[in-house]
Amino acid sequence: MSRSPAGPELSGRRLVIVSNRLPFNVEVVNGRPTFHPSAGGLVTGLASFRESRQPTTALPAEHLWVGWPGCSVESTLQAEVVGEALARFQSYPVFLTEEQMEQFYLGFCNATIWPLFHYFPSYTVYQQPFWDQYKQINQLFADALQPILRPDDVVWVHDYHLMLLPRLLKTSQPHLSVGFFLHIPFPSFEVFRMLPGEWRRDILEGLLGADLIGFHTYEYTRHFLQSVLRILGYEYHMSQVLALEHAVRVDTFPMGIDVEKFAGASKNDDTEKEIHELRNTLSGVKSILSVDRLDYSKGISNRLEGYELFLENYPEYHSKVALLMVVVPSRIGVVQYDLMKRQIEELVGKINGRFGRVGWTPVVYQYRHVPFASLAALYAVSDVCLVTPLRDGMNLVAKEYVATTGDGGGVLILSEMAGAAKELPEAIIINPNNRGEIASALKEALEMAPAEQQKRHRLMQRRLKRYDVTRWASDFLSGLLSMSEVQTRVESKLLSAGARQEIFTRYQLGQRRLLFLDYDGTLTPLVRHPGLAGPDSTRRELLRSLAADPQNTVVVASGRERRTLDDWLGDLPIGLVAEHGAWLKVVNQPWHHAKRLNDEWKRELLPILEIYADRLPGALVEEKENSAAWHYRMADPEQAALRTPELIDHLLSLIAKTDLQVVQGDKVLEIRHIGVNKGGAALSWLDQDRYDFILGVGDDTTDEDFFKALPASAFSIRVGMAATHAQYNIRDSAEVIKLLRAFADLSKTG
Ligand code: ADQ
């Protein structure tokens, strides 16, 4: 299939695919390396994407696949393996020792992440050495990539083995285009949070190093965004997260297959021969196909039990059906897998022993990797394909079956727990935990009228054709490339070294300087409870030394009450603004009202705020002299997102004819008088002198008022990456402190 995606093109740039496994396994036989193709959804999918590349697609001619070659290779053979991998497979092997693989691959990847992300918490092992090794191997991949990456490469990292890699790559090369795709489910927050705190934070931060993160389904995308919000506190807007210093798009890209390859497979000579043989062997018997990697997530035992029940409930089908079960060996050496293999084989033996007779084997079982021609033949001849995972990121087998069967019909029975169920609703959808449902679905499938089979297949095939593997990859890559523009926009606002230098120069030239600074989130990081944000001695000393320069006027403008500011900062020679501009205090003078205000409204509105706080655990009301605040930083973010608009609506209906306004800040709603804001407060200071250096710094929407009020010659900086009227964004309050400390040093030396 060749379809140019909309959006920016990759042409001229190199695509670097990074995954744990390469599309081949190396085996060292008699001291010589040999190369064999490897199996699995990721490899099959990406390999098809590489093979289906055509000159008219936006996919680049030059690409490289970086990953582990499947076994540990002695150092004396490594150069030879690299040479052959590059020449034959455009691949670059990353060598790992067996001990490293033990704790990384069998350990953290497959004994921690795999079971947890597939909702098997009881199989999940939490071991510090596994996590340590996971971090080390991600770093090892980053180090291996370092010398081979070019600045304009487009890097596409795949799957759960390398979730820390995007951040590691971006830290050393901030302008590299990095995408990440997760092939397995991303679990709900309640499951993800079972990972210890440092691990789960590092994983989310690691992923957020990418410019684009892709998942198979909307649910996984939503689960990820929820975890980011709840664990890291980063909000999302239109599928974008502003993380640290760059924007990340998080979106859904359901992986497709190479439809033409499967649809045309029956015409291939080898496949045709196998189809013929299979038809002869199966004559008079309807075949039910089951194909998977050996994995507990695939529900293979459930499937066998469902089939057993089918044979028990519907004896009329004895001798008339056969379950063709192909299991690909996988993760040999992991306890659960070895155990499961034994269980499956016992079940197969039990069913065959119980129902089989001379001339009829109810389950034909093969435990091996089968070549493409044989797999395609199995798809083509099977009357039913039974896919029953307990959890599956997508499941390509279901799609491959539908694509291969062409116009001939056939029935797909598909678990609702597979990502593919979202795109293949015409299949008979079952719950894999219900053996009875599997049994009756088998009966329904075997008895479905051919016209109905064809109708359903056509609908599914049309969808598979539209969004095949090339379209999937092109969509992802063009989405990744368009993030460069977003990054450029974000970065152009970020306070650069050059802009910082200009500010320092202008500071030194300034004779009358005004530093107008917000408090919470700007001079101190935001804390969960508003009462816990008092300044430490370092911050107080910094303000004192800035104010000690006679050329400086320092003003701290806050939404806090006078009393709090007096307690925290009242002894410093600085100006203060309380309650967002309702009260002003010039150095050595008493507080004065910006304008006279009537606060009768509090009697009516405060009880309403209290009621809403009672209904949202973690929310709290702060009564101030001329305003009131409803804080919800400690509340559940999603519940708060529902309650807050309700409260706003309620308040707006009550204040319609008053001089009050409801203003939304960062996790806080404020009720205050119209016309009272930090913009007015800033103007009142600007009127007091002819300042030749003005700097305003704030972090909240309420600070936008003074960014707008400052003259064009002023410098204005917003903390965080939000859209702003300020000239610049700065990462966090620690950066603000660094900037102010540099001012203080300049004042001392100058
Ligand atoms: P897997 O868990 O490996 O992939 P799946 O999507 O079904 O699962 O892909 C298996 C692939 O292996 C298919 O392409 C199939 O043709 C091939 N295969 C299966 N049995 C085989 C056999 N006996 N011989 C040869 N080939 C065989 C992971 C996730 C999935 C997700 C994919 C892609 O777990 O949920 O769909 O990645 O993202």
Boltz pocket constraint, residues with backbone or C-beta under 6 A from the ligand:
constraints:
  - pocket:
      binder: B
      contacts: [[A, 39], [A, 40], [A, 41], [A, 42], [A, 44], [A, 45], [A, 182], [A, 183], [A, 184], [A, 255], [A, 291], [A, 292], [A, 293], [A, 326], [A, 327], [A, 328], [A, 368], [A, 369], [A, 370], [A, 371], [A, 375], [A, 392], [A, 393], [A, 394], [A, 395], [A, 396], [A, 397], [A, 398], [A, 400]]
      max_distance: 6.0
